[in-house]
């Protein structure tokens, strides 16, 4: 029996996707911080480097959708970007592939240059532009994820199913090497285009059904129920005060700020663009970086609005939940991810 026989879940490229590959919340926060930190700030380059790294990671994980589309049609449930707890610690899984016979944990690496796997010192060395840089051994990482997932499954009384692990290198230009134990490493570290072939070999190894379709559905519900996106305070992480952020509304055309509020519209003095809703992105960034709670006064300070009534009309038009009396009223902002692009 195929999983699709009893599971009504939208598929991508004929696959059953239990959780899509949405950009992580932390990446949105880094993008917002890049928009609000002055280029001369001492932490600017560090923030820029982190955003580039997280962008590359997300792109690498997204690129896995194509090779995954070649898996046996609707025999697998696929979950992207899961962060769950084993009861003691949270752990992140890039992609989890579930069948009735086995579960596959996939850790994606989108790193350029030469990757040298060194099992002696349990490290992965990146060699690029005559520079060597050490990273934690991803093989140790996925084995830890396997142990933690086993604990999670035990709590659901689903611990009989085998768990396989793979490191998938998504960057086509990356050169893969190993100091020794080459066979053991090549059995676990593969290029993304080889993934469908590797899964077929796992299918041949695991032929016994370990989970019923009902249990697969139960597992899927629990994964989604227990998923907790990483929500870091990026200002605290980079030791940046909210008072150091650039304020004002950025122009949707030239990105310069601040725009000026004139007769119910935003006007850019640099490119002369007019906009009715340019403030939405600014308030998204406020919610991501400062607080999801905002008052009329805080809004006026952040958007450079003088009129109390104009700020009140703006807040009312956004249909936000609020609390308190007129003087002390707090509004609860909602983040619109579409304003940040992909």
C-alpha positions as CSV (number, residue, x, y, z in Angstrom):
1,X,0.0,0.0,0.0
2,X,1.3,3.4,-0.9
3,X,1.4,6.2,1.7
4,X,-0.8,8.4,-0.6
5,X,-3.6,5.8,-0.3
6,X,-4.6,7.2,3.1
7,X,-2.7,10.5,3.3
8,X,-4.1,13.6,1.8
9,X,-1.0,15.8,1.7
10,X,0.0,18.1,-1.2
11,X,3.0,16.8,-3.1
12,X,5.9,18.6,-4.9
13,X,7.2,16.8,-8.0
14,X,5.1,13.8,-7.2
15,X,6.5,13.6,-3.6
16,X,4.5,13.8,-0.4
17,X,5.9,16.8,1.5
18,X,5.0,16.9,5.2
19,X,6.9,20.1,5.7
20,X,8.1,22.5,3.0
21,X,11.5,24.2,2.8
22,X,10.7,27.6,4.1
23,X,13.5,30.1,4.8
24,X,14.4,29.8,8.5
25,X,13.3,32.6,10.9
26,X,16.9,33.3,11.8
27,X,17.7,34.1,8.1
28,X,14.8,36.6,8.1
29,X,16.3,38.3,11.2
30,X,19.7,38.5,9.6
31,X,18.3,40.1,6.5
32,X,16.4,42.6,8.6
33,X,19.5,43.4,10.6
34,X,21.5,44.0,7.4
35,X,18.9,46.5,6.3
36,X,19.1,48.3,9.7
37,X,22.7,48.3,10.6
38,X,25.0,51.2,9.4
39,X,27.7,50.0,7.0
40,X,30.4,51.6,9.2
41,X,29.2,49.6,12.3
42,X,32.0,47.4,13.8
43,X,29.7,44.3,13.5
44,X,28.6,45.0,10.0
45,X,31.0,42.5,8.3
46,X,30.3,39.8,10.8
47,X,26.5,40.1,10.2
48,X,27.1,40.1,6.4
49,X,29.3,37.0,6.7
50,X,26.7,35.2,8.8
51,X,23.9,36.1,6.4
52,X,25.9,34.9,3.4
53,X,26.6,31.6,5.3
54,X,22.9,31.1,6.2
55,X,21.8,32.0,2.6
56,X,24.2,29.4,1.2
57,X,22.9,26.8,3.6
58,X,19.3,27.5,2.7
59,X,20.1,27.4,-1.0
60,X,21.9,24.1,-0.6
61,X,18.9,22.6,1.2
62,X,16.5,23.9,-1.4
63,X,18.6,22.4,-4.2
64,X,17.9,19.0,-2.7
65,X,14.3,19.2,-3.9
66,X,15.3,18.2,-7.4
67,X,17.1,14.9,-6.6
68,X,14.4,14.1,-4.1
69,X,11.8,14.4,-6.9
70,X,13.3,11.2,-8.5
71,X,12.5,9.0,-5.5
72,X,9.8,6.3,-5.9
73,X,6.6,8.2,-6.4
74,X,4.6,8.8,-3.2
75,X,6.4,6.0,-1.3
76,X,8.1,8.5,1.0
77,X,7.1,11.4,3.4
78,X,9.6,14.3,3.3
79,X,10.1,16.8,6.0
80,X,12.4,19.8,5.6
81,X,14.0,22.0,8.4
82,X,12.8,20.2,11.5
83,X,13.9,21.3,14.9
84,X,12.6,19.0,17.7
85,X,13.6,17.9,21.2
86,X,14.7,14.5,22.4
87,X,13.5,15.4,25.9
88,X,16.8,17.0,26.9
89,X,18.2,18.9,23.9
90,X,16.9,20.3,20.7
91,X,18.3,19.1,17.4
92,X,18.0,20.2,13.8
93,X,17.5,18.0,10.8
94,X,17.9,19.4,7.3
95,X,15.7,16.8,5.6
96,X,14.0,13.7,7.0
97,X,12.7,11.0,4.6
98,X,10.2,8.5,6.1
99,X,9.0,5.3,4.6
100,X,7.3,2.3,6.1
101,X,10.6,0.4,6.0
102,X,13.2,2.9,7.3
103,X,13.9,6.6,8.1
104,X,16.7,8.6,6.4
105,X,18.3,11.7,8.0
106,X,20.0,13.9,5.4
107,X,22.5,16.6,6.4
108,X,23.2,19.0,3.6
109,X,26.5,20.8,3.1
110,X,26.8,23.6,0.5
111,X,30.5,24.5,1.0
112,X,32.8,25.3,-1.9
113,X,36.5,24.5,-2.2
114,X,38.1,21.2,-1.2
115,X,36.5,19.3,1.7
116,X,38.9,16.9,3.4
117,X,37.3,14.4,5.9
118,X,39.7,13.6,8.7
119,X,38.3,10.8,11.0
120,X,41.5,10.8,13.2
121,X,40.7,14.2,14.6
122,X,37.0,14.1,13.9
123,X,37.0,17.1,11.7
124,X,36.2,18.3,8.2
125,X,38.8,20.6,6.7
126,X,37.9,23.1,4.0
127,X,40.8,24.1,1.7
128,X,40.1,27.3,-0.3
129,X,42.3,29.9,-1.7
130,X,45.4,28.5,0.0
131,X,43.6,28.6,3.3
132,X,42.6,25.8,5.6
133,X,39.6,26.0,7.9
134,X,38.4,23.3,10.3
135,X,34.7,22.4,10.8
136,X,33.1,19.8,13.1
137,X,32.8,16.4,11.5
138,X,29.3,16.1,10.0
139,X,29.4,12.3,10.3
140,X,29.5,12.7,14.1
141,X,26.7,15.3,13.8
142,X,24.3,13.0,12.0
143,X,25.1,10.1,14.3
144,X,24.1,12.3,17.2
145,X,21.0,13.3,15.3
146,X,20.2,9.6,14.9
147,X,20.6,8.9,18.6
148,X,18.3,11.9,19.4
149,X,15.7,10.9,16.9
150,X,15.7,7.3,18.3
151,X,14.9,8.9,21.7
152,X,12.1,10.9,20.1
153,X,10.7,7.8,18.5
154,X,11.0,5.7,21.7
155,X,8.7,8.2,23.4
156,X,6.1,7.5,20.6
157,X,6.7,3.8,20.9
158,X,8.0,3.7,17.3
159,X,11.6,2.7,18.0
160,X,11.7,-0.5,15.9
161,X,12.3,1.3,12.5
162,X,15.9,1.5,11.3
163,X,17.4,5.0,10.9
164,X,19.9,5.7,8.1
165,X,22.1,8.8,7.8
166,X,23.7,10.6,4.9
167,X,25.8,13.7,4.3
168,X,24.8,15.3,0.9
169,X,27.2,17.8,-0.7
170,X,25.1,20.1,-2.9
171,X,27.8,22.3,-4.3
172,X,28.8,20.7,-7.7
173,X,32.3,22.4,-7.7
174,X,33.3,21.0,-4.3
175,X,36.2,18.5,-4.3
176,X,35.8,15.7,-1.8
177,X,38.8,14.0,-0.2
178,X,39.5,11.8,2.8
179,X,42.7,11.3,4.8
180,X,41.9,7.6,5.4
181,X,38.9,5.2,6.0
182,X,37.8,6.2,2.5
183,X,35.2,3.4,2.1
184,X,33.4,4.2,5.3
185,X,33.3,7.9,4.4
186,X,32.1,7.4,0.8
187,X,29.3,5.2,2.0
188,X,27.9,8.1,4.0
189,X,29.1,11.2,2.1
190,X,27.6,11.6,-1.4
191,X,26.9,14.3,-4.0
192,X,23.3,15.4,-4.4
193,X,22.9,13.9,-7.9
194,X,23.7,10.5,-6.5
195,X,20.9,10.7,-3.9
196,X,18.2,8.8,-5.8
197,X,20.6,5.9,-6.6
198,X,21.7,5.8,-2.9
199,X,18.1,5.7,-1.7
200,X,17.4,2.8,-4.1
201,X,20.2,0.8,-2.5
202,X,18.7,1.6,0.9
203,X,15.4,0.3,-0.3
204,X,17.0,-3.0,-1.3
205,X,18.6,-3.2,2.2
206,X,15.4,-2.5,4.1
207,X,12.5,-4.5,2.7
208,X,10.5,-5.3,5.8
209,X,7.7,-2.9,6.7
210,X,8.3,-1.6,10.2
211,X,5.6,1.0,10.4
212,X,2.0,0.9,9.4
213,X,0.6,3.8,7.4
214,X,-1.3,4.8,10.6
215,X,2.0,5.0,12.5
216,X,3.6,7.0,9.7
217,X,0.8,9.5,10.0
218,X,1.2,9.5,13.7
219,X,4.9,10.2,13.4
220,X,4.3,13.0,10.9
221,X,1.7,14.7,13.2
222,X,4.1,14.5,16.1
223,X,7.0,15.9,14.1
224,X,5.0,19.0,13.1
225,X,3.5,19.4,16.6
226,X,6.9,19.3,18.2
227,X,8.7,21.4,15.6
228,X,10.2,24.6,17.3
229,X,11.9,27.0,14.9
230,X,15.1,28.5,16.2
231,X,14.4,32.0,17.4
232,X,17.6,33.8,18.4
233,X,17.9,37.4,19.5
234,X,20.2,38.6,16.8
235,X,20.9,41.9,18.5
236,X,22.1,40.1,21.6
237,X,24.1,37.7,19.5
238,X,26.1,40.5,17.8
239,X,26.1,42.8,20.9
240,X,24.1,45.5,19.1
241,X,21.8,47.8,20.9
242,X,18.4,48.7,19.4
243,X,19.4,52.3,19.7
244,X,22.2,51.6,17.1
245,X,19.7,50.6,14.4
246,X,18.8,52.8,11.5
247,X,15.3,54.1,11.8
248,X,12.8,55.3,9.2
249,X,11.0,53.8,6.2
250,X,13.2,52.5,3.4
251,X,12.2,53.3,-0.2
252,X,11.0,50.2,-2.1
253,X,12.7,51.7,-5.2
254,X,16.2,52.8,-4.2
255,X,16.3,51.4,-0.6
256,X,17.4,54.7,0.9
257,X,15.8,56.0,4.0
258,X,14.0,57.8,5.5
259,X,10.9,58.3,3.4
260,X,8.6,61.2,4.4
261,X,4.9,60.7,5.2
262,X,2.9,63.2,3.0
263,X,-0.9,63.1,2.7
264,X,-1.3,59.5,3.6
265,X,1.6,58.3,1.4
266,X,5.3,57.8,1.7
267,X,7.5,59.9,-0.5
268,X,11.2,59.3,-1.3
269,X,13.2,62.5,-1.7
270,X,16.0,60.6,-3.5
271,X,14.1,58.9,-6.4
272,X,10.7,60.6,-5.9
273,X,8.9,57.3,-5.6
274,X,5.5,57.3,-3.8
275,X,4.2,54.3,-1.8
276,X,1.2,53.6,0.3
277,X,2.5,50.7,2.3
278,X,6.3,51.0,2.5
279,X,5.9,51.1,6.3
280,X,4.9,47.4,6.4
281,X,8.4,46.2,5.8
282,X,9.8,48.6,8.3
283,X,7.5,47.3,11.0
284,X,8.4,43.7,9.9
285,X,12.0,44.6,10.7
286,X,11.0,46.2,14.0
287,X,9.1,43.0,15.0
288,X,12.0,40.8,14.0
289,X,14.8,42.8,15.7
290,X,13.3,44.9,18.5
291,X,9.8,43.6,19.7
292,X,6.5,42.3,18.4
293,X,4.9,44.8,20.8
294,X,4.7,48.4,19.7
295,X,2.9,51.6,20.9
296,X,1.8,54.6,19.1
297,X,4.8,56.5,20.4
298,X,7.3,53.8,19.5
299,X,5.9,53.6,16.0
300,X,6.2,57.3,15.5
301,X,9.8,57.3,16.7
302,X,10.8,54.3,14.4
303,X,8.9,55.5,11.3
304,X,9.7,59.3,11.8
305,X,6.0,60.3,12.1
306,X,5.0,63.4,14.1
307,X,1.2,63.0,14.0
308,X,-0.3,60.9,16.8
309,X,-3.6,60.6,14.8
310,X,-1.7,59.5,11.6
311,X,0.1,56.8,13.6
312,X,-3.3,55.7,15.1
313,X,-4.9,55.4,11.6
314,X,-1.9,53.4,10.4
315,X,-2.1,51.0,13.3
316,X,-5.9,50.6,12.9
317,X,-5.6,49.9,9.2
318,X,-3.3,47.0,9.9
319,X,-5.9,45.1,11.9
320,X,-3.5,44.3,14.7
321,X,-4.4,42.7,18.1
322,X,-4.1,45.3,20.8
323,X,-4.2,45.5,24.6
324,X,-4.7,48.3,27.1
325,X,-6.3,51.8,27.1
326,X,-5.7,54.5,24.5
327,X,-2.8,56.0,26.3
328,X,-1.0,52.8,27.2
329,X,-2.3,50.6,24.3
330,X,0.1,48.1,22.9
331,X,-0.2,46.6,19.5
332,X,1.0,43.1,18.5
333,X,2.8,43.1,15.1
334,X,2.7,40.2,12.7
335,X,5.7,39.4,10.4
336,X,4.9,39.3,6.7
337,X,7.6,37.1,5.2
338,X,6.7,38.0,1.7
339,X,8.1,41.5,2.3
340,X,11.6,40.0,2.5
341,X,11.6,38.0,-0.7
342,X,13.3,34.6,-0.9
